[in-house]
Amino acid sequence: MTYTEISNDVKVSVKPVFIENESDIISGKYVYAYFITIENIGPDPIKLLTRYWHISDSTGDVYEIEGEGVIGRQPVIQPGKSHSYNSYCVLKSMSGSMKGYYLMQRDSGERVKVTIPVFQLRSHLLN
């Protein structure tokens, strides 16, 4: 399933995937990859400055992650263009969720928050 949200002229799409061969169910390590596309649907170039993630799992654990750029980059996304990347997270349970935002800057210097949609992390082992 792909989750999508549009805010401040930017469309963010996320597709999470459970990675069974990297997970260790006995030790409570559940690995999820997520594939993200950030599309600039506005009229001006926009630069991704920082990211913020709020990650929670079904045990009640919550993790917050902040940092510059994504995967070591601060891409400038031109109008009508997109930037895609993938990453992963490790949970202690078979299910959880992620949400967050990017802080982006327009050519004018204006900074805007771009919402990353809430998306579910759920192992097919729960079915």
Backbone hydrogen bonds, N-H to C=O, Kabsch-Sander energy under -0.5 kcal/mol:
donor,donor_aa,acceptor,acceptor_aa,energy
3,Y,14,V,-3.0
5,E,12,V,-2.0
7,S,10,V,-2.4
10,V,7,S,-1.4
11,K,39,E,-2.9
12,V,5,E,-3.0
12,V,10,V,-0.5
13,S,11,K,-0.5
13,S,37,T,-2.6
14,V,3,Y,-3.0
15,K,35,F,-2.2
17,V,33,A,-3.0
19,I,31,V,-3.1
20,E,18,F,-0.9
22,E,19,I,-1.0
23,S,19,I,-0.7
23,S,20,E,-0.9
24,D,29,K,-2.7
28,G,24,D,-0.6
28,G,25,I,-0.7
29,K,24,D,-2.3
30,Y,28,G,-0.5
30,Y,91,L,-2.7
31,V,29,K,-0.5
32,Y,89,C,-2.8
33,A,17,V,-2.8
34,Y,87,S,-2.5
35,F,15,K,-2.2
36,I,34,Y,-0.5
36,I,85,Y,-3.1
37,T,13,S,-2.3
38,I,83,H,-2.9
39,E,11,K,-3.2
39,E,37,T,-0.6
40,N,81,K,-2.6
41,I,9,D,-2.0
41,I,39,E,-0.9
42,G,9,D,-0.9
46,I,77,I,-1.8
47,K,105,Q,-2.8
48,L,75,P,-2.5
49,L,47,K,-0.7
49,L,103,L,-2.8
50,T,103,L,-1.5
51,R,67,G,-2.6
52,Y,101,Y,-2.2
53,W,65,I,-3.0
54,H,99,K,-2.9
55,I,63,Y,-3.2
56,S,97,S,-2.5
57,D,61,D,-2.0
58,S,95,S,-2.2
60,G,57,D,-2.0
63,Y,55,I,-3.2
65,I,53,W,-2.2
67,G,51,R,-1.8
69,G,49,L,-3.0
70,V,73,R,-2.7
73,R,70,V,-1.7
77,I,46,I,-3.4
77,I,75,P,-0.6
78,Q,76,V,-0.6
80,G,40,N,-2.5
81,K,78,Q,-2.2
83,H,38,I,-2.3
85,Y,36,I,-2.2
87,S,34,Y,-2.0
89,C,32,Y,-2.4
91,L,30,Y,-3.0
96,G,121,L,-2.4
97,S,56,S,-2.5
98,M,119,F,-2.3
99,K,54,H,-1.4
100,G,116,I,-1.3
101,Y,52,Y,-1.8
102,Y,114,V,-2.6
103,L,50,T,-2.0
104,M,102,Y,-0.6
104,M,112,V,-3.1
105,Q,47,K,-2.4
106,R,110,E,-3.0
107,D,45,P,-0.9
109,G,106,R,-2.0
112,V,104,M,-2.7
114,V,102,Y,-2.9
115,T,113,K,-0.5
116,I,100,G,-2.9
119,F,98,M,-2.6
121,L,96,G,-3.0
122,R,120,Q,-0.6
123,S,94,M,-2.2
126,L,123,S,-1.7
127,N,124,H,-1.4
